[in-house]
Amino acid sequence: VIRSIPNTPAAVKQGVTAIIGNARVSEVQLQMAETLLSAIGQTVRLETEDQMDAVTGLSGSGPAYVFHMIDCLAKAGEAQGLAPDLAMTLAKATVAGSGALAQQSDETPSQLRVNVTSPNGTTQAGLDVLMHPDTGLPPLMVKTIDAATKRSKELANG
């Protein structure tokens, strides 16, 4: 048995699918599964079955988090005076382009962030809010992935 969890970007051949085989699965069989699943994006192999819950919380549920972020970016743009259609176009293109850049770049996402951040500039002002250690995105994402991972475990045992 090979267990897999793809995510919804597979619909546009941009998904990521985590796989793990049981003790009876051969390397050839794992490679065959990877070949099949490569039709919908990239694959990653897990080291243990226990990692499947974290994958569910991160990449299985992750597209919903990104879609919510797009909505939030657009609404924030509207709050600053942009027309709704324009704000949504900008939000979608910004997330899609940033994701493509992160995927194709040899630089880490942290470095890509630094590259676009001028000291004391507009990006830095926004990042001061977003990166706040207590109220910003880092602790929120930890809580988000933790909640989804815990729920995956509950459903598996339930």
Secondary structure, 3 states (H helix, E strand, C coil): CEEEECCHHHHHCCEEEEEEECCCCCHHHHHHHHHHHHHHEEEEECCCCCHHHHHHHHHHCHHHHHHHHHHHHHHHHHHCCCCHHHHHHHHHHHHHHHHHHHHHCCCCHHHHHHHHCCCCCHHHHHHHHHCCCCCCHHHHHHHHHHHHHHHHHHHHHC
